[in-house]
Amino acid sequence: MPATPATRALRAAKITYTEHVYDHDPAVTDYGQEAATALGVSPDRVFKTLIVESESGLAVVIVPVAAMMDLKSVAATLEVKKVSLAAATDAQRSSGYVVGGISPFGQRRQLPTVLDQSATGHASILVSGGRRGFDIEVDPQDLVGLLDAVVAPVAR
């Protein structure tokens, strides 16, 4: 697998990770569930990276693929009035990745990041490696440390 901005960021930070590659079906739009199924990993350990927008700008929210993002909890955590999912074009422009391949690592600019607290119950979680069909397995504590992420209950 060629390097992505995500793998370069992890290597630069000397964070241990495992690469997981699978065949992405272009007809599939539930990218996270596809990854969990293809890799034989519980959907509770596969996390999707979402970009949200609020009056104070964009932020990253990382939740299990088996769950939904709780917009009210995200807004409370970010201390803003309300959040909504950013438009795909805004998410892609900000992150430098395509939807379905947005990694929390190696984004064009570091955004405020919120990780659902369920991640801390796992020794490792999987997030996108920066392209569809490529996930990275990391220790959730390494993710929190590298991204200065806030851990909060933001999934339902």
Secondary structure, DSSP 8 states (H G I E B T S, - for coil): ----HHHHHHHHTT---EEEE----TT---HHHHHHHHHT--TTTBEEEEEEEETTEEEEEEEETTS-B-HHHHHHHHTSS--EE--HHHHHHHHSS-TT---SSS-SS---EEEEGGGGGSS-EEEEEEETTEEEEE-HHHHHHHHT-EEE--B-
